[in-house]
Amino acid sequence: MLYLDGSSLGIDALAAAALDPTSQIGLTPGSRERVQSARDAVERWIAEGRIVYGMTTGFGEFANVFIPTEHVELLQENLIISHSAGMGDPLPDAVVRAMMILRVNALAKGLSGIRLSTLDTLVAMINAGITPTIPEQGSVGSSGDLAPLAHLALALIGKGEINGRPAADVLREHGIEPVRLAAKEGLALINGTQMMCAYGALAVHRARRLCDAADIAGALSADALRGTDNAFDQRLHEARPHPGQLRSARNLRTLMHGSAIRASHREGDDKVQDAYSLRCMPQVHGATRDSVEYCATVIEREMNSATDNPLIFADDDTHVEGGNFHGQPVALVLDFLGIAIAELASISERRTERMVNHALGGLPRFLTPNGGLHSGMMIAQYTAAAMVSENKVYAHPASVDSIPTSANQEDHNSMGSIGARKLWHIVQNVERVISIELLCAAQGIDLLRPLTSSEPLERVIACIRTRVPFASEDRILHVDMNAVHALLLEDAINAAVGVPL
C-alpha cells in the first residue's frame, strides 16, 4: 500500500505503483484532515457569496464573469465537459495511472478545496485498476495539462471513456458511484502538470536503468573490440570528479575485470588509446547520469507540489490566485533529459559501427563468419543509425516555443506536454539502440572464442543466448533484436551481471 501525503512521494515508488495495476494507494490521516479543512473554507466562502476565481467566476478570459450560487455546480461540470478537447492516440496506461496517482498526491496537500468524497472516488478508481482513456494531444503545458486532466475527470463523473468503453458502465461494474462535482472541484482536478510530470517520472525511472545498461553494453563492446581499460583508471577520474563519471568508470572496471580477452593482448599491446566511443564512455555516460539525477530532483519536487489555482489557505481563511500550474520548471528538464538520454544511443551506435566495420574493429566483416553469402549484422547498424537520427529530431526543445491561448490571457505557455511525449519516444529509441549493441557485442565476443570475457560479461552473454543463439548464418534480425530488447525491458540484462553497479 502506497500512502500519499502530498509531500513525500518518490519517483521509484510512483513508478512501482503506476506499472502495477494491482497496487493500492491510500491517504494518510494528516492529508485527510488538511483536505477537509480546505473544503470547509470553500463551502463557507460560497455561503458568504465571496467572489473567488473559478468558484463564483468563469475561467481564463471569463474570469470577470460572475456566476450565481445556483449555477456553481453546473459551472464545474461544464468546465470538465468543455475542456475535454484532446485528440490523438490514447496515452499509455502506465502514464495515465501515474497521472491519477500524482493528482491524488497534489490534492492530498490540502490546498485545493476538493471534497474528501471526491478524492476517495479517485482513489477507488486507481485501486480498481481503472485507467481512463485520455487522448495524448491538447495540452500546451500551462494552466496545467488542462485537456488531458479534463478527460481524466470526465471518467470520474461518468461521462468519459475507460479503455474505450463508456465510463459509467465501467464504474458501475466496480461499484463506484460517479462524482457530481461541487464548487471548485472541476478546477481542482484539472489545474496541474500531472501529464508531463507522469511522463518525466517514468522516463527517469527507465533512464536510471538505461545508464547501467549502457555501461554493460559498452564494456561488452570494448572487450569484443579488444579495447584497453586504461582509460577507466580510478586515478584519472578522481582528477575530474563528476559523480556520474566516477560511477560509470567504476562500473566499466568492474565489468571488464578478469577478462581473458583483455589479458590476451595486455602485454605488447601497441594500442595506445581507443576511439572516443570506447575511451570516453565514463565521461559521456557519466554526464548523462548526472543529468538524469538533476532532472529527478526537479520532477520529484514537482510531484509533491500544489499546482492548483487558486490555492486555499484555510488557516488564514484566504485564497491566493497565482500560476503554480505553469509547466516551465518541468518543461525545461524534460527537454534536457531527452537530450541527455539521446547521447547514450548516439555513442552506442558508434560502438556498434566499430564492431561491424572490420577496418575499425578487426572483427569479421559485419560479424558473420561467412561474409558475402551472408550479410550478418549489417542492417542492424542501419536500424540503430535510423533511431539515433530520429532522436536528433525529437531532441529539439519544445520549451522554447510558446503560443498564446484564452484570448491572450494565457500569453506564455510551456509546451511541456510536447516535450514529455518527445522524451518518451527518445527513451524507447535508446532502449532499442542499446539492445542492438548488446546483440552485436555478444556476437563479437563469440567470434573471439575460445577466449572468454569477464565473469559478469559472460553472464550477460549467457542471458542473451537464452533467447538468441550465435548467428553462424543469416536469419531475421528483427526477431533477434526484439528478443534482446525484451530482455532489456525485463531488466534481465542488468540483473545478469550479478555484481553491484
N, C-alpha and C positions, 0 to 999 in steps of 0.2 A: 504494500500500500504506500503510495506516494502522497504525503500530506503537504498541502500548499498553504503558505502564509504570506505570499506576496513579496518576500524579501530574500529567500534562501535557495531558490531553485537553481540547480546547476545544469550545464549542458549535457553531461553524461546521464543524469537522472531523467532529464526531459527526453533524450533520445531513447533510453530504455523503455520508457512508458509509451512513447509515440510509435515505436517499432513493434510493440507487442500489444495487439488489440484486446488481449485478455487482462492486461494490467489494470489496476484500480487506483483511483485517486480520491482524496478527501480534503476537507478544510480543517485547519487547526481551530481549536476553541477560540483563540485570540482573534483570528481573522473573522470568525462568525460574529464576534462582538463588535468589531470595527465596522463590518458591513451593515449590521443592524443600526448602529449609531448614526452612520451617514444616511441611511434610509429614513430614520426618524426625522432628521433635519429636512430632507426633501419634502416629506409629507407635511411637515409644519409650514414650510415656505409656500407650498401650494395652497394650503388652507388660509394662509395670510394674504394670498394674492400677490406675492412678490413677483417682480419681473426678472426672470432668470433665463439666460440664453439656453435654448434647447429644451426648456421645460415649459415656459409660457411664451416663447417666441419661436419663429421659424428658424431655418438653418441657413448658414452661409450668407448669401446675398439677402435672404429673407429674415435676417436677424432683427430687423426693425419692425417686423410684423407681429403684433400681439395676438396670442392665441387664448380664447376664453377658456375658463376652467373646464367647462363641459366637453371641450374638444381635446383636452390634454392627452388622453389615452389614444384617441384616433391619430393625433399628431405622431406618436411614437410608432404606431403600426404603419402609417403612411411613409414614414421615414425608411423603414426596412423595405417595404414594397418598392418604393421609388428608387432606392439605392441598389437594389438587386439588378444591376445592369451589366454584369460581367459577360464576357464572351470567350470562346475558345475551348480547348480541351479541359477536362476536369483536372484539378490539382491531384497529385499523388495522395493516396490515403494517409501515408505517414506524415505528410506535410499538414494535411487537414487536422489530423489528430493532435499534432504538435500545436497548431493554431488554437485549437479548443482548450488545450491544457494551459497554454500561455495566456489566453483570455481569462480563464478562471483565476490564474495566478495574479494577473493585474487587478482584477476586480476584488481579489482577496485582501488587497491593501486597505480596502475600506474607504476609498476616496472618490468613488464613482456614484454612489447613491442608488445602487441596484437593490432589489429585494432579495432576501435570502432564499425565498422560494424559487425565484427565477434562476439564481445561481445554482441552487440544488438540482434544478431540472437539467441544466447544462452539465453538471457533474454526472447525473444519472445517464445522460446520453453517452458520455465518454466511457463510463463503466459498463455500458451495454455494448460497447464496440461499434457505436453508430458513427458513421462519417458522412456528413452532408456532402452533396455534390456541389462543388464550388468551381466555377469557370476560372481559368488561370489569368485572363486578361481583364483589365479595367481599373487597376489601381495606379495612381500617379505618386503614391508614397507620401502624401501629406493629407491632413485631416484624417490621418490613419489610412489603412488599407480598406477604404470605405466599401467598395463593391464586393470584394471577397468576403469581408466580415458580415456584410449585409446578407449574402447568400447563406452564411452560417446561421445567422439569426433567423432567416426565413424558415429554415428547417425547424428551429426551436419553437417557432409559433405555428408550426404545422402547415406551412404554405409552400415550402420549397420541395427539393428532391433529396433523397438519400440513396446513394448508389443507383441512381436512375429511376427510382420508384417514388411515388408520392410520399412526402414526409409524414403526413397524417397517418397513412397506413402503417408505416414502419414504427412510428411512435406508439400506435395503438397495439401493435403486436408485442411490444416490450412493456406495455402497461404504463407508458409515460404520457401524462396529460400535456398537450401543447400549452405554451405560455400565452396569457393575454397580457400584453405589455402595459405597464403603468408609467407614470410620469418619469422622465429622464432615462428610462431603461433602454429604449432603442438606441439613443445616443451613446449610452454606456457600453453597449455591445459592439458598436462599430467604430468608435474612435480608438485607434491604436495601430501599432506597427506589427501585429502578430503574424501576418503572412510573411513579410520579409524576414522577420526575426526567426520564424519557424524554419525557413529555408537556411538561414545563416547558421542556426544552431546545429541542424542536422548535417550541414556541409562541414562545419568544424569537426563534428564527431567523426565523419568519414575522412576528413583531411588528416587528422592525427594518425589514423591507421595507415593512410597512404604514405605518410612520411616514413614510417617504419618499412613499409613495403618497398618504397623507392630505395632505401638503404640495402635491403635484401637483394633486390633485382640488380642494383649497381654492383654490389660485392660479387654476385654470381657472374655478371658480365666481365668485371675486372679479372676474375680468375680465368674465365673462358678465353679472354684476350691475352692471358699471361702478362697481366699488368703488374706493376710494382706497388707494394703497400707502403713504401717510404713516405709518400705524401700524407699518410694518415697518422704519422708520428705525433704522439701526445704533446711533445715539447713545441712543435711547430704551431699547434692550435692553441696552446696556452699563451702563445705570443700574440694571439688575436682572439681574445676570449669571448666571442659571441656564444651565448649558451647553446643555441641550436647547432652551430658549427662544432662545438666541443662534443655534443651528444652524437651527431652523425659520424664524426671521426672515430669516436669510441665504438660505435656500432660496427663500423667497417673493419676496425681492428679485430673486434670480437668475432665477426662473421668469417674473416679470412684466416684467422689464427689456426695453424696446424695443417694448412692446405699442402698436400704433396705436389700439386701443380706449381704452386709458388716456390716450394723448396727446390723443385727440379731446375729452375732457372735462376735461383738466387745467386749462386756462385758464377762468376764470369758473365753476369748479365750486362750487356752493353747498352741496355735501355736506360738512359739517364733519367728521363721523366716521360710520363704518358701524356696523351692529349687531354685537354681540359675536361672533357666529359667523364673521364676517369679520375684524373688528378684533383680536380676541383669539386668533386662530389660533396665533401663536407661543407665547403663554402656555399654551394648552390642549394643543396638540400637543407643545410642549416639555416640559411636565410629564409627559406620557406617555413621551416619550423618556427622560427621566431615570429614571423608574420602571422602564422596561424594562431599562436598564443596571444599576440596583441589583439587580433580580431576577436578571439574568445572572450577577453576581458570586457570589450565593448558590448558584445552580444549578451553576455551574462548580466551585465549591468542593465541593459535594456529589458531583458527578460523579467527583471524584478523591479520595473518602474511603472508608475502610474501614467498612462498615456491618453487619458480621457480629457474632455473639456466640456463644461467647466469641472474643476476639481472641488470636492466638498470637504471642507474642514469643519467637522461637526463640533469639535472642542471650542472653536471660536465663533460658531454659528455663522460661518461665512462661506462664500463660494468665490472662486477666482477663475476668470476666463484667461486662457493662455494658449500656448501652442506645443504642448508636450507630445502631441500626436505627430509632429513633423518628423519625417523619417531620415533627416540628413545624417545624424550620427551613425545609423545603421547602413544607409546607402553608401557612404564613403568606404566603410570597411568591407562591405560586400564586393565592391569593385576591387579593392585592394586584395582581398582574399582570392578572388578569381585570378588576378594577375599572378599572385604568389604560387598558387596551386598549378597554374598552367606551366610554370617553369619546370616542375617535376616531369611533365610529359616532354617538354622541349629537350631537356638533357637526356632523358631516357631514350628517345628516338635516335639521338646521335650515337648512343652506345649500341643500339640495335644495328644501325648502319655500319658501324665498325665491325660488328660480328659477321654480317652477311657479305661485306666487302673484303675479299681476300687481300687486296692491295693495302688495306688499312689494318686488318686484324690477323692476317696469316692463317686463318681457318679456311677449310674448303669453301669454295665459292657458293654463296647462298646457303651454306650449312647443309649441303647434301653430299653424300659420298659418291654420287653418280651424276655429276653436273652435266648438263647438255640434254641428256634424255630426261632428266628431272630438273625442275626449277627450284625445288627446295623452299626456302623461306623468303624468296624474292619479293613476293607481293605482300607478305606480312609487313615488311618495312614500308611499302607504299601506303598501306592502311594506317600505320602509325603516323606517317607523314601527313596524310589527309586530315587526321584528327588534330594533330598539332597545329596545322594551318587553320583549321576551323576554330580552334581555341583562340587564335590571334584575333579573329573577328569578334568572338564572344568577350574577349578581354577588354575591348574598347569600353571605357567607363560610361555607365548610364547616368551617373550622378552629376555630370557636367551639363546635363540638359535640364530645361525647365519650360513647361508650357502652362500659362495661367489658366485657372478654372474658376467656376462660380462667378461669372461676370466680372472677373479680375479682382474679386475679393480675396481669392486664394491665388496670389500672383507669383508665388515661388514654390515649386514642388520638387521633391527629391528624386523621383523616379526610382526609388529604392526597390520596388517590387520587380522592375525590369532587371535591375542588377541581380536580384535574388534568383530569378529564373535563368539568367545567363550563367550565373555561378553554378547552378545545378547541372547544366549541360557541360561545363568545364570539368567538374568533378567526375562526371560519368566518363568523359573522354579520357581523362588522366588515368582512371582505373583501367580502361581498355588498353591504353598505350603501355602501361607498366605490365599488364598481362602479356602483351606481345613480347616485351623484353624478356620476361621470365621464360616464356616458351622458347625463344631463340637461345637464351643463355643456357638452359638445360640441354638443348641440342648441342651447343658448342662444347660444353663440358663432356658430354658423352662421346664427342668426336675426338677427345683427348685421351680416352681410355687406353691403357689400364691405369693412367694417373687418376688420382682422386682429389676432390676438393676438400675443404674442411668438414668436420662433422656437422656443424649447423647447416652448411650449404648442401651437403649430401642429403640431409633430412628434407630440405626443401625440394631437391630433385626427386627424391622418392615420393614425396607428396604429389608432385606434378605427374609422375609416372603412374600413379594410381588411376589416372584418367586419360593420360596422353602418352602412348608409347613412343619410343625413339622412332624418328622418321627416316627409315632407310630408303624409302621411295615416296613419290608424291602421293598425297591424299588431300581431302578437302580441308584446307587450313581454317576455314570458318568454324568448323566443328572443334578443332583443337584450340583455337583462340578463345572460343566461348567456354570451353571446359576449364581452361586456366583462369579465365575471368570469373567463373563461378567459384572456384577455389579462393580467389582473392576476396570476393564479396562475403564468402562464408567465414573469412578470417582464418582459413586453414593454412594459408601460406605463412602468415605471421606466427601462428601457433606452432608450425612445423619446425621452426628454428630451434626451439627448445632451450633458448637462453634469454635472459632479460635484455631488452633493448630500450 
